[in-house]
Amino acid sequence: MSTQQNQPVAAATGPLAGIRVLDLTQFILGPVATQILGDMGADILKIESPDGDQNRHIGPSPIPAMAALYMGMNRNKRSAVLDLKSPAGRAALYRMAKECDVFVHSLRPDAAERLGVAYADIRAINPAIVYASAPGYRSDGPRRNRPAYDDVIQGQSGIAGMNLLAYGEPRYLPTVIADKFCGHVLASSIGMALFHRQRTGEGQAVEVPMLETMLSFNLIEHLWTGNFDEPMGALGYERALMPHRRPMATLDGHICLMATTDTQWQKLFVALERPDLAADPRFATVATRSAHFPQLYAAVGEAITLRSTADWQERLDRADIPNAPAARLADLPTDPYLVETGYFHRYSHPQAGPLVTPSIPVKFSASPPQLRRPPPCLGEHTEEILREFGFDDAGIKAVKA
């Protein structure tokens, strides 16, 4: 990753090397998607208003407009400032769209139309472009222009209701799961559209509606009896919703463990020194255990309280039962495994100073992704990008004005 201003940046080696993306996203969902594309080698041209991405101002910041929330989802990008409400700024965007492979934004459909960046506008300039967006709701439905953020979608997609069933209180997950998951789906969908274009030469519009995407995610297991067209009981996968499904308290902390097969459960009963559970017909098979999960997990949890976390790790490892201590966020930077594998990448930002970023988790043996660029300062690459698209000094001055 670049450590000094104007230092040459390593050539992209990832599977999307050579792909250019016009990125008009902000907040979380879109920037997550385009960071994934950038990690995979795409050249991400982050187009920002003069005020910049709102995330630049959320959280502590070593220098202005480089706040903590922004830093987590904007590496491997270049930033150019364009005022798209001005004729010169919009004309510059159109000129860039003509030569780019992907156009992605986080606007509502009507807002994109008013700004002149709807699919029809961009397709008229570049019919082969992959045009992507992730609105809250389907653009062909009655909610097409309703605003939607992570908390709203967590509620509408049933996540808060799952917590009500499990813990007696509707709560959001303490992470922006809808934004992040839909960002991953958006990046994946763009990649598939690029594959289609490679085979056919055909561009297309890609839409990832947040509500429907999260419903499909949540209902994989929680549609449950709803998979059958006749009522067979309540919706919701019972094991996932029971209050006992949580990290189990030990003498000195908490441990997470999971047994699935009949053999694993028998090994777990031995490790727990509970032959009575091993002999109990309620817990003998997958089907009988599924009908008695609350009683089973309560018994296991009671046994776990009798020993320390380290003791249980040793016993469960010996039995080949998947397990791990319940880590706190503060534990992660010094986790021995993560330290040994170099998960946290430390580098120096030209303006913001020493920084840390997670490594790219996905591996490609023939086209390895890499960390090439730090998160850009606002408008850091405006002139550089405009020159790449043929703007001379006068043209650059007009766009900046």
Buried (B, 14 or more C-beta within 10 A) or exposed (E): BBEEEEEEEEEBBBBBBEBBBBBBBBBBBBBBBBBBBBBBBBBBBBBBBEEBBBBBBEEEBBEEBBBEBBBBBBBBBBBBBBBBEEEBBBBBBBBBBEBBBBBBBBBBBEBBBEBBBBBEBBBEBBEEBBBBBBBBBBBEEEBBEEEBBBBBBBBBBBBBBBBBBBEEEBBBEEEBBBBBBBBBBBBBBBBEBBEBBEEEEEBBBBBBBBBBBBBEBBBEEBBBEBEEEEEEEEBBBBBBBBEBBBBBBBEEBBBEBEBEEEEBBBBBBBBBEBEEBBEBEEBBEEEEBEEBBBBBBEBBBEBBEEBEBBBBBEBBEEBEBEBBBBEEEEEEEEBEEBEEEEBBBEBEBBEBEEBEBEBBEEEEEEEBBBBBBBBBBBBBBBBEBBEBBEBEEEBBEBBBE
